[in-house]
């Protein structure tokens, strides 16, 4: 029997149980992970600084989440929205993604080194602004990007959720890893 399955088993967040079934394809995800576009994502429950969040994602065989198209942005924005709805008692403001302009202000790069695509830009209104730098130089360097969940899904501009934030702020974060396809 030729059995294939897709999983996020390269992570150490949860062990993967492979169920032997008669069906030719089995799709399983460890608890907490969600699959989208042959990639697996998890939104952390513990806030960290951007650098520490990235190290955590790297430790688990992935990296901070990246946005390649409108579908990715809709998926990640919805993920943060759902988390906020399900955890309304938490102080949840946003979640780090793998976009930053640490090297040169205003030139944003993804964690894999790619520059931001001109047609895949989802800044909130008035962002990026490096806002605090204008009035408080001790707070300058809003170099890391987080997704701020919308108040509702749908409607005008709900996908525009990116905000540049000081990297030393503690935020939840979204890790991604490639789905492992065996068969």
Helices and strands as residue ranges (DSSP letters): E 4-7, E 25-27, E 34-36, E 39-43, H 50-59, E 63-64, H 70-86, E 94-100, E 109-110, H 132-135, G 137-139, E 144-148, E 162-165, E 172-178, E 180-182
